[in-house]
Amino acid sequence: AVGLAEMQVAKSGRSRLEPLHAAAVCGDRALLGRRQIHLSDEEASRFVAGESLQVRSERAGWHVASWRNRPLGWMKLTVGDRLSTAKNHLPKMIRTAGLTAG
């Protein structure tokens, strides 16, 4: 595992490092950088329900899904011609049936 100030931020996957959920929600701007995807209310609701999304981005790889300036969790983008597919990496145990705006 890779750590930052006593917090683990990634774990070893099969042949790669995978970011941990805590690293996404800690709010450390140095860690998150420009790799954030800002979601609408509808997109955020679908994200916390565990769905993949179609988003506008030209950068593949790991990004943090954020809603109303709040980090929600990791998504991994695969870049397409017009839209990118954002695969949800929110831990299954914390997914919900939806999110209420308010």
C-alpha positions, -999 to 999 in steps of 0.1 A, spaced: 0 0 0 11 36 -6 5 61 22 3 99 26 6 114 61 -3 82 78 -32 75 55 -32 47 29 -42 61 -5 -38 30 -28 -36 -7 -27 -18 -31 -50 -41 -46 -76 -34 -75 -99 -8 -55 -119 -15 -19 -109 -22 4 -80 -58 11 -72 -68 42 -52 -87 36 -19 -120 53 -13 -107 72 17 -82 90 -5 -111 103 -27 -132 116 2 -103 131 23 -105 163 3 -68 167 -1 -65 190 -31 -28 181 -37 -38 145 -40 -69 151 -61 -54 177 -84 -74 183 -115 -87 148 -117 -123 156 -106 -155 151 -125 -182 174 -113 -216 157 -113 -251 171 -116 -277 160 -91 -290 133 -114 -255 120 -122 -246 120 -85 -277 100 -77 -268 74 -103 -232 73 -91 -241 65 -55 -265 39 -67 -235 22 -84 -241 30 -121 -215 38 -147 -218 72 -163 -211 89 -197 -191 121 -190 -172 147 -210 -135 143 -205 -104 138 -226 -83 123 -198 -85 85 -192 -77 70 -158 -88 75 -122 -109 106 -113 -129 116 -83 -166 120 -87 -177 152 -69 -212 166 -63 -217 202 -50 -179 204 -43 -181 173 -22 -160 143 -32 -180 111 -35 -156 84 -46 -135 71 -75 -144 65 -111 -122 52 -138 -126 68 -172 -122 52 -206 -120 79 -233 -143 76 -263 -149 97 -294 -174 121 -279 -180 109 -243 -160 90 -218 -173 60 -199 -169 65 -162 -169 31 -144 -180 34 -108 -156 23 -81 -176 33 -51 -174 5 -25 -204 -17 -28 -211 -16 10 -217 22 8 -238 24 -24 -273 35 -19 -306 35 -37 -302 72 -45 -292 106 -33 -315 134 -23 -305 169 -33 -309 195 -7 
